[in-house]
């Protein structure tokens, strides 16, 4: 991955009448990286990708591809390509004709087009005889691969993806997530991927950009965002979480040792992921401890999740391996805890 950004977005703003979809956002995309842009519906991620590929014009700000400003360049003149959720394939044409379509537009000779199409079929792990197969005879997963082959046909500098896997069933989506990640590594291309699925983003990307109401909340590798979110919004968006107000602790938390030194009296929210907590033995000490009563339990295969209600009527979630579970079901009093290193203090303004 290169050090110089391949794509730079500077103070990009987009307004529709009296609604501002993007608020002067900045973003650097590194050459060869897989960046996922994630956020709830209406956060601005689709508007952003439409601006990046040239389907919309910005109200203000600039988009740079290496040293060239491209926000005023028409979409068909940009060295980028988009893979849509709908795939936009020609159903009654063959796989080969679909893959070759962008090359035909560029007046590439027929023999050269076919050679490139066969090369891309091999790259996408589709048999060579699919070249003559019609799109409407292909499965959902095969169509997805053809759409990717077509996107790669004219060797774009950046591939943009707009939720391309969202219409597929769970098992196929899981397979294609891994294939997309492998394809990214094999091609070395820059991928910018829009999704509402955090799981997709975590599996595939080098970095995740979390959007909220037209702004970026946090941009970092997935593991960093999961462990050290910059806000309670990001913490909750990244999965199940327990949040405690340490500045006004109502007695739910007992802090001792390092945890007392680090967190007591601080202004902010203490975040503990459910899998970081463990069930404490009757006399067992922990730097962070919570007492409560089991209100529900959920079996998750090899793991079990408990809902626990504290004396202060706060609901806490803990997830442990089945062999480390609680003796007794709902109504059982319990103490749970963890070390200070398993906690993260979110100090929001």
Secondary structure, DSSP 8 states (H G I E B T S, - for coil): --SSEEEEEEEEEEEETTEEEEEEEEEEEETT-EEEEEE-TTSSHHHHHHHHHTSS--SEEEEEETTEE-TTS-GGGSSEEEE-TT----TTSBHHHHHHHHHHHTT--HHHHHHHHHHHHHHTT--GGGGGSBGGGS-HHHHHHHHHHHHHHTT-SEEEEESTTTTS-HHHHHHHHHHHHHHHHHH--EEEEEES-HHHHHHH-SEEEEEETTEEEEEE-HHHHHHS-SSHHHHHHTS--EEEEGGG--SSEEE-HHHHHHHTT-SSEEEE-GGG-EE--TT---SEEEEEEEEEEEEETTEEEEEEEETTS-EEEEEEEGGG--SS-TT-EEEEEE-GGGEEEE---
